[in-house]
Amino acid sequence: MARAPRCGPYICGIDAALDVVSGKWKGLILWELDAHGIRRFAELRRGLPGVSEKMLTQHLREMEEDGLVHRKVYAEVPPRVEYSLTEHGRTLNKALEPLGAWGVERIRREGAGVVEVEVTEASHSRQDR
């Protein structure tokens, strides 16, 4: 079931931004697609340890509705679907970079554990956010 996009009124810009990134996995989906460019569903799921198929599907649909993610379906058998960030999604991911840097500092300060994920050359620089 598709959710109705929220159109305000918003209290402030943070409220409007959080409306499209609410949920544990949306920021991580943005990060994964930014790091790798184009990903198939199974690749996204492997890159996000702990996400369920249902939750990933739901978040991708919402992000597509919000104009953050592009979904490309190929007319092949079996069907192939690829996900990538739109320009709108890239600008949101760029806006979240300072929040990621704040989070890295919090991890260091608190001595919190970090889930190990496969790091590629493309995503290596993002590990220090």
Helices and strands as residue ranges (DSSP letters): H 13-21, H 26-36, E 38-40, H 41-47, H 53-65, E 69-74, E 80-85, H 87-110, H 121-124, G 125-128
